[in-house]
Amino acid sequence: MASRASFAEPLDGLLRSFALTLRTEGKSERTVTIYRLGVEHFSGWLASHGQPADLSGLTRDNVRGWLDSLRARGLSDGSVLTHWRGVRRFTGWALSEKIIRKDPLAGITMDRPEAPAVAVFPDEELAALIGACKGSAFTDRRDEAIIRLLMDCGLRVGELVGIDCKDLDLDTQQVPITGKGDRARMAYFGSKTALAIDRYLRARRGHRHAGDPALLLGERGRLSPDGVRERLKIRADRAGLDPKLVHPHRFRHTAAHDWLMAGGQERDLMRLLGWRSEAMLSRYGASAADVRARQAARRLSRGDRV
């Protein structure tokens, strides 16, 4: 039974309160949006199947039917899981708020799909990308700074564009970063990146938005995450690389791979990349683990000893 809300309460009508709770818990706007979309999609499915798009429609059979319809449409296991998480989290919230008294989704389990392997950048591709930024124009200087910061620090693209000029310390080669959930950490970069940033800052002085606090500037001021993605594709094309394979998150995977291959400590990597869950080590460290396993297999091959 419902306590403070009727079973006729539309699901969409509860989303504002749901989102407010998520933000209070420190969830990012991206996470809030993803969870909301899951509920909105389920609500739309109910309506399209002649079901009431309210709490009374939040049943195990309906959710199973909805999940089956997602699979029938050809959505990947990862996409289906993402939709399910939104409805699952919404149901948990409704229980905690005593909007509903029993969990209508008890008994539904979803296996976590294996994350697809993300290729890391070989050194020659990174060199090609940097080589594609040769020149003294503002965009050349800026794009090299972008690539080198991503390469050295493994930043999320939102963290990169959030850097302000005042945050940088080129002498100690570090910059404070605000990550997911407003968690702060320090990122460190090398001498070549410091030099590239210094050259960019000199070019930046003549930009029409030079008074903007943002480090990375575009035509309208602070460069957006999509702006960074677009610049990487442009440089990839000039470097003779496939633009579809050059994106900010691949730099993050590469940074994790390089750190672990160099013998860096896993706990230190978690701190440097802003992870709270050890599960991220398995996901991002998979490529390094594969290389180490291959090297060990070759080194320990009995067949080569006999």
Backbone torsions as a table, in degrees:
resi	resn	phi	psi	omega
1	MET	NA	155.8	175.1
2	ALA	-92.6	151.1	-180.0
3	SER	-107.8	-61.6	-176.5
4	ARG	-99.1	-0.9	177.6
5	ALA	-139.8	145.1	178.5
6	SER	-78.7	154.9	175.5
7	PHE	-63.5	-15.9	177.0
8	ALA	-83.0	0.4	179.3
9	GLU	-63.8	119.2	179.6
10	PRO	-60.6	141.0	178.3
11	LEU	-60.8	-43.1	-179.5
12	ASP	-61.0	-30.1	-178.4
13	GLY	-70.5	-16.0	-180.0
14	LEU	-97.4	-5.4	-172.9
15	LEU	-66.8	-32.8	180.0
16	ARG	-63.2	-45.3	178.6
17	SER	-65.9	-39.5	178.2
18	PHE	-60.4	-47.6	-179.5
19	ALA	-63.6	-38.4	179.2
20	LEU	-61.2	-41.4	178.0
21	THR	-64.3	-42.9	180.0
22	LEU	-60.9	-42.4	179.6
23	ARG	-66.1	-37.9	178.1
24	THR	-62.7	-31.4	178.5
25	GLU	-79.4	-1.9	178.1
26	GLY	88.2	13.5	178.8
27	LYS	-69.9	144.0	178.9
28	SER	-69.4	160.4	178.4
29	GLU	-62.8	-32.5	177.6
30	ARG	-63.7	-42.7	178.6
31	THR	-65.5	-42.5	178.2
32	VAL	-58.4	-45.8	-179.1
33	THR	-62.8	-42.7	-179.1
34	ILE	-63.0	-44.6	179.7
35	TYR	-64.8	-41.7	179.3
36	ARG	-63.1	-41.9	-178.3
37	LEU	-62.9	-35.4	177.8
38	GLY	-60.8	-45.5	-179.7
39	VAL	-67.6	-42.3	-179.7
40	GLU	-63.6	-38.9	179.8
41	HIS	-66.7	-42.6	178.2
42	PHE	-63.3	-42.2	178.7
43	SER	-60.4	-42.3	178.5
44	GLY	-65.5	-36.6	178.2
45	TRP	-64.6	-41.3	178.1
46	LEU	-58.5	-48.5	-177.9
47	ALA	-62.3	-39.4	-178.0
48	SER	-70.7	-16.0	179.3
49	HIS	-108.3	20.1	176.4
50	GLY	69.5	19.6	179.1
51	GLN	-99.8	149.7	176.2
52	PRO	-67.6	126.0	-178.8
53	ALA	-84.6	56.2	-180.0
54	ASP	-136.2	-170.8	-176.3
55	LEU	-59.2	-29.4	-179.9
56	SER	-67.0	-22.3	178.9
57	GLY	-85.1	-7.2	-179.1
58	LEU	-83.2	77.9	-177.8
59	THR	-123.1	162.1	-179.7
60	ARG	-61.2	-44.8	-178.6
61	ASP	-63.7	-42.6	179.8
62	ASN	-64.0	-43.4	-179.1
63	VAL	-65.7	-39.1	176.9
64	ARG	-63.6	-41.6	177.3
65	GLY	-62.6	-40.0	178.8
66	TRP	-65.0	-45.5	178.8
67	LEU	-61.6	-40.3	177.4
68	ASP	-62.5	-37.2	-179.9
69	SER	-67.1	-33.8	177.7
70	LEU	-65.5	-42.6	179.3
71	ARG	-65.8	-39.1	-179.5
72	ALA	-64.1	-27.3	178.0
73	ARG	-78.6	-6.5	177.7
74	GLY	92.0	13.1	177.6
75	LEU	-66.3	146.2	179.3
76	SER	-68.5	161.6	177.6
77	ASP	-58.4	-37.0	179.2
78	GLY	-65.1	-40.3	179.5
79	SER	-67.9	-40.6	177.8
80	VAL	-62.7	-42.5	179.3
81	LEU	-62.5	-39.5	179.2
82	THR	-62.6	-44.1	177.3
83	HIS	-61.9	-44.4	-179.4
84	TRP	-61.3	-40.4	-178.5
85	ARG	-60.3	-37.3	178.7
86	GLY	-62.3	-46.6	-179.2
87	VAL	-70.3	-38.3	178.9
88	ARG	-63.2	-43.7	180.0
89	ARG	-67.8	-38.1	178.1
90	PHE	-62.7	-42.3	179.8
91	THR	-65.3	-41.4	176.7
92	GLY	-62.1	-38.1	177.3
93	TRP	-64.7	-44.7	-179.7
94	ALA	-61.4	-35.3	176.3
95	LEU	-67.2	-45.6	-178.1
96	SER	-64.8	-30.5	178.8
97	GLU	-87.5	1.6	-179.7
98	LYS	60.3	27.2	172.8
99	ILE	-73.4	-34.5	170.8
100	ILE	-127.0	156.3	-174.5
101	ARG	-106.2	-19.0	179.0
102	LYS	-127.9	148.8	179.2
103	ASP	-79.2	108.4	-178.0
104	PRO	-73.8	-10.2	-176.1
105	LEU	-106.5	8.6	179.3
106	ALA	-57.3	133.8	179.0
107	GLY	101.6	-15.7	176.7
108	ILE	-87.4	124.6	176.9
109	THR	-123.5	148.0	179.4
110	MET	-129.4	124.5	176.7
111	ASP	-74.7	140.1	176.4
112	ARG	-77.1	121.8	179.6
113	PRO	-70.4	153.2	175.3
114	GLU	-64.8	130.9	178.5
115	ALA	-69.0	134.9	178.8
116	PRO	-64.1	143.0	-179.8
117	ALA	-65.9	137.3	177.4
118	VAL	-109.1	121.5	-178.8
119	ALA	-67.7	144.5	175.6
120	VAL	-95.9	160.0	178.8
121	PHE	-78.7	125.9	169.1
122	PRO	-72.7	158.9	-176.8
123	ASP	-56.6	-37.0	-176.7
124	GLU	-66.9	-31.3	177.7
125	GLU	-72.9	-38.9	176.6
126	LEU	-63.8	-41.8	178.2
127	ALA	-63.0	-37.8	179.1
128	ALA	-65.8	-40.4	179.1
129	LEU	-63.9	-43.1	178.7
130	ILE	-67.3	-39.0	177.7
131	GLY	-62.6	-28.3	179.2
132	ALA	-73.5	-5.8	179.8
133	CYS	-104.6	10.7	-179.6
134	LYS	-62.5	137.1	-177.8
135	GLY	138.0	166.5	-178.1
136	SER	-110.9	6.3	178.4
137	ALA	-69.3	158.8	-179.0
138	PHE	-53.7	-48.0	-176.5
139	THR	-65.8	-34.0	177.4
140	ASP	-63.6	-48.1	-179.3
141	ARG	-63.6	-44.1	-178.3
142	ARG	-64.8	-45.6	-175.4
143	ASP	-68.2	-34.0	175.3
144	GLU	-66.5	-39.3	177.4
145	ALA	-62.5	-40.9	177.9
146	ILE	-59.4	-50.7	-176.2
147	ILE	-63.8	-42.1	-177.6
148	ARG	-70.4	-37.2	177.0
149	LEU	-65.5	-43.7	177.3
150	LEU	-62.7	-40.8	-177.3
151	MET	-67.6	-44.3	-177.1
152	ASP	-77.8	-38.8	-168.6
153	CYS	-104.6	-16.0	-178.6
154	GLY	60.3	39.2	-175.7
155	LEU	-74.7	149.9	164.6
156	ARG	-69.8	150.0	-175.4
157	VAL	-62.5	-35.0	177.4
158	GLY	-65.7	-33.8	177.2
159	GLU	-68.8	-39.6	-179.0
160	LEU	-61.5	-50.7	-176.6
161	VAL	-72.8	-13.4	178.5
162	GLY	-82.8	-6.1	-178.9
163	ILE	-71.3	133.5	173.1
164	ASP	-103.2	155.8	-178.3
165	CYS	-57.2	-39.5	-177.1
166	LYS	-65.9	-18.4	-177.8
167	ASP	-75.5	-26.6	-172.3
168	LEU	-73.3	140.6	170.9
169	ASP	-127.8	97.4	-176.4
170	LEU	-73.8	-21.7	179.4
171	ASP	-72.0	-45.8	178.6
172	THR	-91.7	-4.3	176.2
173	GLN	56.1	57.2	178.8
174	GLN	-150.1	160.2	179.2
175	VAL	-150.0	132.6	176.0
176	PRO	-73.3	139.8	-176.5
177	ILE	-122.6	138.1	172.0
178	THR	-105.4	113.2	-175.3
179	GLY	-100.0	-157.1	-179.4
180	LYS	-59.3	142.3	179.7
181	GLY	66.0	22.9	-179.3
182	ASP	58.6	28.5	178.1
183	ARG	-83.4	131.2	-176.9
184	ALA	-96.3	145.3	173.8
185	ARG	-153.2	174.1	176.9
186	MET	-109.9	138.7	175.7
187	ALA	-113.4	145.4	-174.9
188	TYR	-124.1	141.9	-179.3
189	PHE	-134.2	164.1	-175.4
190	GLY	-88.7	-179.7	-175.2
191	SER	-65.6	-38.8	179.9
192	LYS	-66.0	-35.7	177.0
193	THR	-69.1	-40.5	177.0
194	ALA	-59.8	-41.4	179.0
195	LEU	-65.5	-42.1	179.3
196	ALA	-63.6	-39.9	178.0
197	ILE	-65.7	-41.7	-179.9
198	ASP	-61.1	-43.5	178.3
199	ARG	-64.1	-40.2	178.5
200	TYR	-63.9	-41.9	-178.4
201	LEU	-61.6	-35.2	177.0
202	ARG	-67.6	-40.9	177.6
203	ALA	-68.2	-31.3	-177.2
204	ARG	-65.7	-26.8	-176.6
205	ARG	-59.9	-28.4	-179.5
206	GLY	-91.3	2.7	-179.2
207	HIS	-76.1	145.9	-177.0
208	ARG	-67.6	-15.6	175.8
209	HIS	-108.9	28.3	-176.0
210	ALA	-59.4	-24.4	179.5
211	GLY	-76.9	-10.7	177.8
212	ASP	-68.2	137.3	-179.3
213	PRO	-67.3	-18.8	-175.6
214	ALA	-63.1	140.0	174.5
215	LEU	-65.9	-52.9	-174.3
216	LEU	-94.8	119.6	-176.1
217	LEU	-110.7	145.4	172.4
218	GLY	-120.9	-162.5	-177.6
219	GLU	-64.8	-29.7	-175.4
220	ARG	-110.6	10.9	-177.7
221	GLY	120.8	-136.1	-177.8
222	ARG	-55.0	129.7	178.2
223	LEU	-66.8	139.0	-178.5
224	SER	-91.2	163.4	174.5
225	PRO	-55.6	-41.8	178.1
226	ASP	-64.9	-32.9	177.1
227	GLY	-63.5	-41.1	177.4
228	VAL	-63.5	-45.8	-179.8
229	ARG	-58.9	-41.3	-179.5
230	GLU	-65.9	-42.0	179.4
231	ARG	-63.3	-37.9	178.5
232	LEU	-64.8	-38.2	179.2
233	LYS	-67.0	-38.3	178.0
234	ILE	-63.3	-45.3	-179.9
235	ARG	-68.3	-35.9	178.1
236	ALA	-62.0	-43.2	179.9
237	ASP	-61.8	-42.6	179.3
238	ARG	-67.4	-29.4	-179.3
239	ALA	-83.6	-3.5	-179.0
240	GLY	79.3	22.4	179.2
241	LEU	-104.7	162.6	178.0
242	ASP	-74.8	113.0	-177.7
243	PRO	-57.3	-29.0	-178.7
244	LYS	-67.3	-21.4	-176.6
245	LEU	-98.1	1.1	-179.3
246	VAL	-112.5	104.1	-177.9
247	HIS	-146.0	160.4	-174.4
248	PRO	-56.2	-38.3	-173.9
249	HIS	-70.2	-23.8	176.9
250	ARG	-67.3	-32.8	175.3
251	PHE	-63.9	-37.2	-179.6
252	ARG	-65.7	-43.6	176.2
253	HIS	-62.4	-40.3	-179.3
254	THR	-65.0	-41.1	178.8
255	ALA	-61.7	-41.8	178.3
256	ALA	-65.4	-43.2	178.8
257	HIS	-59.0	-49.6	-177.4
258	ASP	-62.4	-40.7	-178.8
259	TRP	-61.8	-47.2	-177.5
260	LEU	-70.7	-36.7	178.6
261	MET	-66.6	-28.0	178.8
262	ALA	-82.8	0.3	178.7
263	GLY	89.4	13.3	179.1
264	GLY	-64.9	150.8	-179.6
265	GLN	-73.9	140.4	-177.9
266	GLU	-63.6	-40.3	-179.7
267	ARG	-63.8	-37.4	177.5
268	ASP	-65.5	-39.2	179.0
269	LEU	-63.5	-40.9	177.6
270	MET	-57.9	-42.1	-179.0
271	ARG	-69.4	-42.0	-177.1
272	LEU	-66.2	-36.3	-176.8
273	LEU	-97.4	-0.1	174.7
274	GLY	76.7	34.3	178.6
275	TRP	-94.5	144.1	173.2
276	ARG	-108.3	-23.4	-177.2
277	SER	-103.1	134.3	176.7
278	GLU	-68.1	-17.7	178.6
279	ALA	-60.3	-27.7	179.8
280	MET	-66.8	-27.7	177.8
281	LEU	-62.9	-41.3	179.6
282	SER	-66.0	-41.3	-177.4
283	ARG	-69.6	-49.9	-175.6
284	TYR	-82.0	-22.7	-178.5
285	GLY	-92.9	5.5	-176.0
286	ALA	-61.2	-41.7	-177.3
287	SER	-65.5	-41.2	178.5
288	ALA	-66.8	-38.7	178.5
289	ALA	-63.5	-39.0	178.4
290	ASP	-63.9	-42.2	-179.8
291	VAL	-64.8	-45.3	-179.4
292	ARG	-63.6	-39.2	178.9
293	ALA	-65.1	-40.7	179.2
294	ARG	-65.2	-42.3	178.8
295	GLN	-64.2	-41.3	179.6
296	ALA	-65.9	-40.5	-179.6
297	ALA	-62.1	-40.6	179.4
298	ARG	-70.0	-38.7	-178.6
299	ARG	-69.2	-34.1	-174.0
300	LEU	-102.2	9.4	-176.4
301	SER	-58.2	117.5	178.8
302	ARG	-64.5	-36.6	-177.6
303	GLY	-58.3	-33.0	179.1
304	ASP	-77.5	-14.4	-179.5
305	ARG	-93.9	-21.1	-174.7
306	VAL	-98.5	NA	NA
